[in-house]
Amino acid sequence: MNIVVCVKQTTDTAATLSVVDGEASYGDAALVLNPWDEYAVEQALLTKEAEGGKVTALCLGPDSAEDALKQALAMGCDEAVLILDAVFESADTLVVSRALAAGIEKLDPPELVFFGKSAVDSDTGVMGPQVARRLGWPSLNLVAAIPELDASAKTITVERLLEEGRQIVSGRLPAVVSVVKEINEPRYPSFMGIRKASKAEIPRWSAADVGLSGQIQPALSWPEILAPEKSEAVCELIEGGDASEIARKLVDRLVEEKVI
Ligand SMILES: Cc1cc2nc3c(=O)[nH]c(=O)nc-3n(C[C@H](O)[C@H](O)[C@H](O)COP(=O)(O)OP(=O)(O)OC[C@H]3O[C@@H](n4cnc5c(N)ncnc54)[C@H](O)[C@@H]3O)c2cc1C
């Protein structure tokens, strides 16, 4: 079974976002494999271990994104491809999904494409469904378990995690699956995996390589990013002999301030 896993490089979740000259900035925060994508990589590897085949990690990003692909290789992916082109610098989700779908179509035809639930930085959570739509494949998102996968019958059954419970959904292959963290426990890269990944030459595909030319105009732009206004808070401690006195004084203050 050919399996693709789409991974994004993001800033570390501990990084803080600030606005510098109208641009969002994480400063020199460490860049990592999007944490949700570790679960997608793990699920791709588990599927390969059960069904055979190969796993290809696919990323659209800048030069540095090669490190995220190397982490996916170190975890056990067989191949990796980086889609990189200056035309993607201010890409919106429509452009990114078009490029990823075009990249997937250039690979050996996969039966399954895995995504994380969302990227921790831009966090739209739409990439998996958008790529599914572009490929014309079923989109199974927020998947917490895959109880049935039949490669010969080309069918898949998943459990989707909803707030109210779990929903069982059956579909046909090829399909796009985005996963939530309940689905597995990502493995650590092995020492051998890290060595192999460090030596890997990752192919780079330009927009032209994936057959995109006139379709890379974003529909959305981020012309300006504003920092939230600074608000000053004064803290007043209400004291009293016992709880009912404190509560009475608190209510009096709230009435005085016209809060209640
Ligand atoms: C410098 C910069 C400028 C930007 N400018 C704009 C702009 O002007 N207008 C605008 O609308 N957006 C802009 N974006 C946001 C950009 O479009 C999104 O980062 C991108 O579309 C992916 O969306 P997301 O991060 O919300 O992913 P989500 O949909 O939250 O991610 C879901 C899953 O999709 C996969 N995935 C996401 N991104 C990639 C990727 N690149 N490669 C492989 N897999 C991926 C991962 O599996 C991930 O878990 C900008 C981003 C950057 C870094």
The ligand as an ORCA input file, in Angstrom:
! r2SCAN-3c Opt
* xyz 0 1
  C       4.991     33.530      6.057
  C       3.550     33.075      5.933
  C       2.648     33.891      5.259
  C       1.328     33.501      5.142
  N       0.503     34.325      4.503
  C      -0.806     33.967      4.393
  C      -1.732     34.830      3.734
  O      -1.362     35.890      3.248
  N      -3.028     34.451      3.655
  C      -3.449     33.262      4.216
  O      -4.629     32.934      4.136
  N      -2.603     32.428      4.840
  C      -1.281     32.747      4.949
  N      -0.426     31.902      5.597
  C      -0.940     30.659      6.210
  C      -0.732     29.494      5.289
  O      -1.582     29.593      4.201
  C      -1.032     28.218      6.092
  O       0.066     28.031      6.966
  C      -1.153     26.989      5.233
  O      -2.152     27.141      4.274
  C      -1.501     25.739      6.030
  O      -2.633     25.992      6.797
  P      -2.580     25.667      8.343
  O      -1.224     26.005      8.842
  O      -3.732     26.308      8.992
  O      -2.715     24.081      8.350
  P      -3.881     23.166      8.944
  O      -4.966     23.055      7.960
  O      -4.232     23.591     10.344
  O      -3.039     21.819      8.996
  C      -3.644     20.529      8.967
  C      -2.637     19.540      8.509
  O      -2.294     19.798      7.155
  C      -0.943     19.441      6.907
  N      -0.229     20.621      6.430
  C      -0.492     21.933      6.694
  N       0.382     22.722      6.046
  C       1.200     21.905      5.362
  C       2.312     22.108      4.514
  N       2.760     23.343      4.234
  N       2.950     21.023      3.979
  C       2.499     19.777      4.252
  N       1.454     19.520      5.052
  C       0.814     20.561      5.596
  C      -0.391     18.885      8.229
  O      -0.601     17.494      8.236
  C      -1.295     19.549      9.248
  O      -1.383     18.817     10.448
  C       0.897     32.252      5.712
  C       1.809     31.427      6.373
  C       3.122     31.833      6.486
  C       4.090     30.940      7.219
*
